[in-house]
Amino acid sequence: MTVKHKILLSACLAGHPVRYNGTDKSCTANLLQQWRDEGRLVTHCPELAAWLALKAAQSHGCRFAILTDGSPTCGSQNVYNGAFSGVKVPGEGVAAALLRQHGVEVFSEFQLEALKRRLDEVEGV
């Protein structure tokens, strides 16, 4: 039987209104629904604290994470420049960096296909 790896998911992507402005950033991609149906997703808001996100990932055995790109906490490819002008710059947020430092592979909500390929690779599909 193939091991189904767990995935830490940003709570805002799961539809929880936890963003800085009290909104969500729901991601309705078919892959996300498939992983939800398979019981792979562990929902957590890294904005609460990067260390708590790491603890949640570790306690559930998450080898992967899907975090909201652009966020100064969750950004995995880009983060806002801090000038409140809507400009993003290449970089990673504090939670994304901490998770990576501890062996969790971090993907943005725009990289679900890349994550699927990675899951297929490690699970021997």
URWONOR-V276569 format. One record per residue. N is the residue number from 1. BURIAL is # if it has 9 or more other ideal C-beta (glycine too) atoms within 8 Angstrom, else .. Layout:
n/burial
N/BURIAL
N/BURIAL
//
This chain:
n/burial
1/.
2/.
3/.
4/.
5/#
6/#
7/#
8/#
9/#
10/#
11/#
12/#
13/#
14/#
15/.
16/#
17/.
18/.
19/#
20/.
21/.
22/.
23/.
24/#
25/#
26/.
27/#
28/.
29/.
30/.
31/#
32/#
33/#
34/.
35/#
36/#
37/.
38/.
39/.
40/#
41/#
42/#
43/.
44/#
45/#
46/#
47/#
48/.
49/.
50/#
51/.
52/#
53/#
54/#
55/.
56/#
57/#
58/#
59/.
60/#
61/.
62/#
63/#
64/#
65/#
66/#
67/#
68/#
69/#
70/.
71/#
72/.
73/#
74/#
75/#
76/#
77/.
78/#
79/#
80/#
81/.
82/.
83/.
84/.
85/.
86/.
87/.
88/#
89/.
90/.
91/.
92/#
93/#
94/.
95/#
96/#
97/#
98/#
99/#
100/#
101/.
102/#
103/.
104/#
105/#
106/#
107/#
108/#
109/#
110/.
111/#
112/#
113/.
114/.
115/#
116/#
117/.
118/#
119/#
120/.
121/.
122/.
123/#
124/.
125/.
//
